[in-house]
Amino acid sequence: MSKMLNAYLAGALRTIDDYKWRKEITERFEGRLICFTPPDILSEKPNDKSLLAGPEWFKVQKFRPKNYMTQRTDLFLIDKADIVIANLLALSDGYPCIGTLVEMGYARGKDKFILSVSSPDYKAHPFVGFTADGAFNTIEEMIEYLDHVVSTTTGKSDIFRRL
């Protein structure tokens, strides 16, 4: 039996919309990929209860100073990940994505497999395009590729079914 891959889901944490892509990936790959998310995405009282259906969601991070512990926890999760997925789409909104860019650099230094999503303008920048092993324009394109990667590494690729 092959080992299930771990993925760290990096990206902006501004609004509920920044959580939707994480939820989509986590649900789509349930049982095939273990998804690690930054601790701060679990808010105490989300505005959209239908999005985060299920048990009460509580903030994981209770330590002070919070920012230091969040950063240390995120790097710990990257260390445990096989794949880092970096959503940089917020750059197009003028959000700097400093944390996500630092996490990409950290992950590259740890020789992690990195997939990024950003607008074509940012994808063309060498520090984004060359840091990632795969650079995509949309979450959907990245998910399609990730599905292929996960299927291939677990021996469940379509090609094997045809043999």
C-alpha positions as CSV (number, residue, x, y, z in Angstrom):
1,M,0.0,0.0,0.0
2,S,1.4,3.4,-1.0
3,K,1.8,6.3,1.4
4,M,-0.8,9.0,1.2
5,L,0.8,12.3,0.2
6,N,0.6,15.4,2.4
7,A,-0.1,18.9,0.9
8,Y,0.3,22.3,2.6
9,L,-2.2,24.8,1.2
10,A,-0.6,28.3,1.2
11,G,-2.3,31.5,0.3
12,A,-3.9,34.7,1.5
13,L,-6.2,34.6,4.6
14,R,-8.3,37.7,4.1
15,T,-11.9,36.7,3.6
16,I,-14.1,33.7,3.4
17,D,-13.4,33.4,-0.3
18,D,-9.8,32.6,0.6
19,Y,-11.0,29.5,2.4
20,K,-13.2,28.1,-0.5
21,W,-10.3,26.8,-2.6
22,R,-8.8,25.1,0.4
23,K,-12.2,23.4,1.2
24,E,-12.5,22.4,-2.4
25,I,-9.1,20.7,-2.5
26,T,-9.6,19.1,0.9
27,E,-12.9,17.6,-0.1
28,R,-11.9,16.6,-3.7
29,F,-8.9,14.7,-2.5
30,E,-10.3,13.2,0.7
31,G,-8.8,9.8,1.2
32,R,-6.1,10.4,-1.3
33,L,-4.3,13.5,0.0
34,I,-3.9,14.9,3.5
35,C,-4.2,18.6,3.4
36,F,-2.5,20.9,5.9
37,T,-3.9,24.4,6.3
38,P,-2.5,27.4,8.1
39,P,-4.0,27.5,11.6
40,D,-5.6,30.9,11.2
41,I,-8.1,29.7,8.6
42,L,-10.3,28.3,11.3
43,S,-12.2,31.3,12.6
44,E,-14.2,31.4,15.8
45,K,-17.5,32.3,14.2
46,P,-17.5,32.2,10.4
47,N,-20.0,34.5,8.7
48,D,-21.0,31.9,6.2
49,K,-22.1,28.8,8.2
50,S,-23.0,26.9,5.0
51,L,-19.5,27.1,3.7
52,L,-17.9,25.6,6.9
53,A,-20.7,23.1,7.6
54,G,-20.1,20.6,10.3
55,P,-18.8,20.9,13.9
56,E,-18.1,24.3,15.4
57,W,-14.9,25.8,14.0
58,F,-12.5,27.2,16.5
59,K,-9.2,29.0,16.1
60,V,-6.4,26.5,16.5
61,Q,-3.8,29.1,17.3
62,K,-4.1,30.3,20.9
63,F,-0.5,31.2,21.6
64,R,1.1,34.7,22.1
65,P,2.6,36.4,20.3
66,K,0.2,35.0,17.6
67,N,2.1,36.0,14.5
68,Y,5.4,34.3,15.6
69,M,3.5,31.1,16.5
70,T,1.5,31.1,13.2
71,Q,4.7,31.5,11.2
72,R,6.5,28.8,13.1
73,T,3.5,26.5,12.8
74,D,3.2,27.1,9.0
75,L,6.9,26.3,8.5
76,F,6.4,23.1,10.6
77,L,3.5,22.1,8.3
78,I,5.6,22.8,5.2
79,D,8.3,20.5,6.7
80,K,5.7,17.7,7.0
81,A,4.3,18.2,3.5
82,D,5.2,16.5,0.2
83,I,3.5,19.1,-1.9
84,V,3.1,22.8,-1.3
85,I,0.2,24.5,-3.1
86,A,0.6,28.3,-3.3
87,N,-2.4,30.4,-4.3
88,L,-1.0,33.8,-5.3
89,L,-4.2,35.0,-7.0
90,A,-4.5,37.7,-4.3
91,L,-1.6,39.5,-5.9
92,S,-3.9,40.6,-8.7
93,D,-6.1,42.4,-6.0
94,G,-3.0,44.3,-4.8
95,Y,-2.6,42.1,-1.7
96,P,1.2,41.5,-1.3
97,C,1.1,37.7,-0.4
98,I,4.3,38.2,1.6
99,G,3.7,35.1,3.8
100,T,2.9,32.9,0.8
101,L,6.0,34.0,-1.1
102,V,8.2,33.4,1.9
103,E,6.6,30.0,2.3
104,M,7.3,29.2,-1.3
105,G,11.0,30.1,-0.8
106,Y,11.1,28.1,2.4
107,A,9.5,25.1,0.6
108,R,12.0,25.4,-2.4
109,G,14.9,25.4,0.1
110,K,13.4,22.2,1.6
111,D,13.1,20.7,-2.0
112,K,9.4,20.4,-1.8
113,F,7.2,19.8,-4.9
114,I,5.5,23.2,-5.4
115,L,2.4,24.1,-7.4
116,S,1.4,27.8,-7.7
117,V,-1.6,29.6,-9.0
118,S,-1.4,33.2,-10.1
119,S,-2.4,35.5,-12.9
120,P,-0.3,35.3,-16.1
121,D,1.5,38.6,-15.2
122,Y,2.8,37.2,-11.9
123,K,3.4,33.7,-13.2
124,A,5.8,35.2,-15.8
125,H,8.0,36.6,-13.0
126,P,11.1,34.3,-12.6
127,F,10.8,34.1,-8.8
128,V,7.2,32.8,-9.1
129,G,7.6,30.8,-12.3
130,F,10.9,29.1,-11.5
131,T,10.3,28.5,-7.8
132,A,7.2,26.4,-8.6
133,D,7.4,23.0,-10.2
134,G,4.1,23.8,-11.9
135,A,2.6,27.2,-12.4
136,F,-1.1,27.6,-13.3
137,N,-3.5,30.5,-14.1
138,T,-6.5,29.0,-12.3
139,I,-7.3,26.8,-9.3
140,E,-9.2,24.5,-11.6
141,E,-6.1,23.9,-13.9
142,M,-4.0,23.3,-10.8
143,I,-6.5,20.8,-9.4
144,E,-6.6,18.9,-12.7
145,Y,-2.8,18.6,-12.7
146,L,-2.8,17.7,-8.9
147,D,-5.3,14.9,-9.6
148,H,-2.9,13.5,-12.2
149,V,0.1,13.8,-9.8
150,V,-1.8,12.1,-6.9
151,S,-3.2,9.4,-9.1
152,T,0.2,8.6,-10.6
153,T,2.1,8.6,-7.3
154,T,-0.4,6.2,-5.7
155,G,-0.5,3.8,-8.7
156,K,-4.0,4.7,-9.6
157,S,-3.3,6.6,-12.8
158,D,-5.7,6.0,-15.8
159,I,-2.8,4.7,-17.8
160,F,-2.5,1.7,-15.3
161,R,-6.2,0.9,-15.7
162,R,-5.7,0.6,-19.5
163,L,-2.8,-1.8,-19.3
